Amino acid sequence: MIEMQDVWKQYPNGTWALNGISVRIGKGEFVYVVGPSGAGKSTFIKLMYREERPTKGHLFVNGFNIERLKDRKVPLLRRHIGVVFQDFKLLPNLTAAENVAFALEVIGTPKKYIRRRVKDALEWVGLADKADLRPAQLSGGEQQRIAVARAIVNNPQLIIADEPTGNLDPDTSWGIMKLFQRINDRGTTIVMATHNREIVNTLRKRVIAIEAGCIVRDEDKGMYGYDD
Ligand SMILES: Nc1ncnc2c1ncn2[C@@H]1O[C@H](COP(=O)(O)OP(=O)(O)OP(=O)(O)O)[C@@H](O)[C@H]1O
């Protein structure tokens, strides 16, 4: 599903964020990406949905060769990937339902399918009754549930999450993790960067630790392993 072969990433200002990453993540895996601030976790994740391009090395995601992927083909890649962010990134002027629908509109889903699928996704995250509210009228946890609905509405093979519980209190965070667990139970691969020690040490999964742009640990049912 994801294969990185000696991937390096340098930003235009000269910073090397990744220094030779090789890793394979199989279909249906649930992987936490951990490491100190500035270690390269977000960069690692951004390469997977072609938000950033590798400077050197080979990277394949869902059968797409990311280094060779033309800009106009990026939507084809993203059709099979759902992304969840720390700050939700919902569009403020759209309702919850419209935010979820937008993800289908941009990939050209026929209108007649959109309404049903949005309704199913909102029911799935338990927020069918908030469909007509705007993000500002929702709690942080509810906004993140809407973001999860948006990520899964197209039934992607891969969910990428960058600190999805970073802005949430512990109880709300566990609610979001239950959703991720259910998504993974359906066979969807999950890659999640996190600083949440309690979640990593309780809901045990594969742990990839990145430090200074290198993978320093890769364990099945691993632990968080940092004091921050
Ligand atoms: N757009 C950018 N331009 C220049 N440097 C960047 C850019 N994005 C990230 N970096 C640098 O690349 C390195 C890795 O950053 P990255 O955001 O991947 O780390 P991180 O592990 O996700 O950190 P955090 O846990 O704080 O989110 C850092 O030194 C950072 O300053």
PDBQT file of the ligand as one rigid body, heavy atoms in Angstrom, charges set to zero:
ROOT
HETATM    1  N1  LIG A 301       7.502  24.247   4.524  1.00  0.00    +0.000 N 
HETATM    2  C1  LIG A 301       8.656  24.138   5.193  1.00  0.00    +0.000 A 
HETATM    3  N2  LIG A 301       9.727  24.877   4.830  1.00  0.00    +0.000 NA
HETATM    4  C2  LIG A 301      10.890  24.767   5.481  1.00  0.00    +0.000 A 
HETATM    5  N3  LIG A 301      11.120  23.918   6.514  1.00  0.00    +0.000 NA
HETATM    6  C3  LIG A 301      10.096  23.158   6.900  1.00  0.00    +0.000 A 
HETATM    7  C4  LIG A 301       8.816  23.225   6.275  1.00  0.00    +0.000 A 
HETATM    8  N4  LIG A 301       7.997  22.339   6.894  1.00  0.00    +0.000 NA
HETATM    9  C5  LIG A 301       8.727  21.760   7.856  1.00  0.00    +0.000 A 
HETATM   10  N5  LIG A 301       9.992  22.236   7.858  1.00  0.00    +0.000 N 
HETATM   11  C6  LIG A 301      11.099  21.827   8.739  1.00  0.00    +0.000 C 
HETATM   12  O1  LIG A 301      11.308  20.437   8.533  1.00  0.00    +0.000 OA
HETATM   13  C7  LIG A 301      11.582  19.782   9.774  1.00  0.00    +0.000 C 
HETATM   14  C8  LIG A 301      10.542  18.704  10.023  1.00  0.00    +0.000 C 
HETATM   15  O2  LIG A 301       9.272  19.324  10.199  1.00  0.00    +0.000 OA
HETATM   16  P1  LIG A 301       7.917  18.491  10.399  1.00  0.00    +0.000 P 
HETATM   17  O3  LIG A 301       6.798  19.477  10.413  1.00  0.00    +0.000 OA
HETATM   18  O4  LIG A 301       7.873  17.405   9.404  1.00  0.00    +0.000 OA
HETATM   19  O5  LIG A 301       8.148  17.887  11.873  1.00  0.00    +0.000 OA
HETATM   20  P2  LIG A 301       7.141  17.192  12.884  1.00  0.00    +0.000 P 
HETATM   21  O6  LIG A 301       7.841  16.001  13.411  1.00  0.00    +0.000 OA
HETATM   22  O7  LIG A 301       5.826  16.978  12.222  1.00  0.00    +0.000 OA
HETATM   23  O8  LIG A 301       6.993  18.262  14.031  1.00  0.00    +0.000 OA
HETATM   24  P3  LIG A 301       5.771  18.567  15.055  1.00  0.00    +0.000 P 
HETATM   25  O9  LIG A 301       5.663  17.388  15.952  1.00  0.00    +0.000 OA
HETATM   26  O10 LIG A 301       6.226  19.802  15.779  1.00  0.00    +0.000 OA
HETATM   27  O11 LIG A 301       4.542  18.794  14.216  1.00  0.00    +0.000 OA
HETATM   28  C9  LIG A 301      11.612  20.887  10.820  1.00  0.00    +0.000 C 
HETATM   29  O12 LIG A 301      12.946  21.291  10.976  1.00  0.00    +0.000 OA
HETATM   30  C10 LIG A 301      10.780  21.983  10.215  1.00  0.00    +0.000 C 
HETATM   31  O13 LIG A 301      11.181  23.240  10.692  1.00  0.00    +0.000 OA
ENDROOT
TORSDOF 0
